[in-house]
Amino acid sequence: MQEKVPDIIEGFTHTEYLTVFSAIIFGYVGAEYFQGWGSIIKNRNHIRIYWQHLLWTIFAFVMFIQNWWGIWPRTSAINESIFFFIYSLIPIFLFYLISVILFPDFKKNEDVDLKDYFYKNTRWLFSLFAVYFVLTIISSFVYNDIGNVFIQNVIRSGGVLLAATAAYFNKKVWLHAIFLVLGYFMLIQFFLALPT
C-alpha cells in the first residue's frame, strides 16, 4: 500500500517545505544580478558601461521579481505532484541562465566593453527571453492563474514575438533600442493586467 505525504509534520506543511527550497533558489539567482551590478561598480575603471546593457539587466531583474510575485497563486499546485514542483523551477533556471549571459566574468584589471559583450550575446539572451515568455503562456494553462489571463497572454505573446525577432536580428542596434522601449511599455501593461 502506497503511503500519502502527510499534510503537516510538526506544524510545517509540505507546501511550506517546497516553497522554502524555491525561495532559496530565487535568492541565489537574485544574488547573481546584484553581484553582476556590484562587479560593474567595483571594476568601473576598467569597464565601458553601455546604456542598453544596463537597461536590459534591470528589465530582466524586474521580470524576475514579477515572476516571484506571480507564483503566489500557484504555490498550492506544487504540492499536488513532483512534476508541478519541477515545472515551477524552470523559470528560475531560465533567469539564472539570463543572468549568466547578461554579466561577463569580470576579472580584476581586465578591460571590458559592455556594448561589445552585449551584442556578442544578444542571440542567446533574447532566445532565453522568448523561451521564458512561451513558458509563461503554457503556465497560464497548467496552473489556475488570476487576473486578466487573456490580456496577460496577449502581452506574453508580444514578448515572444519581440524576443524572437531580437534574437534573429541580433546585431541591429536601433532595433534593440526600439524593443527596449516596447519591452518596458509591455511590462508596465502586464503589471496593470495583474490583480491588485
Secondary structure as GFF3:
##gff-version 3
##sequence-region A 1 196
A	DSSP	beta_strand	8	9	.	.	.	ID=ss1
A	DSSP	beta_strand	12	13	.	.	.	ID=ss2
A	DSSP	alpha_helix	14	42	.	.	.	ID=ss3
A	DSSP	three_ten_helix	44	46	.	.	.	ID=ss4
A	DSSP	beta_strand	47	48	.	.	.	ID=ss5
A	DSSP	alpha_helix	51	70	.	.	.	ID=ss6
A	DSSP	three_ten_helix	72	79	.	.	.	ID=ss7
A	DSSP	alpha_helix	82	102	.	.	.	ID=ss8
A	DSSP	beta_strand	112	113	.	.	.	ID=ss9
A	DSSP	alpha_helix	114	142	.	.	.	ID=ss10
A	DSSP	alpha_helix	149	168	.	.	.	ID=ss11
A	DSSP	alpha_helix	173	193	.	.	.	ID=ss12
###
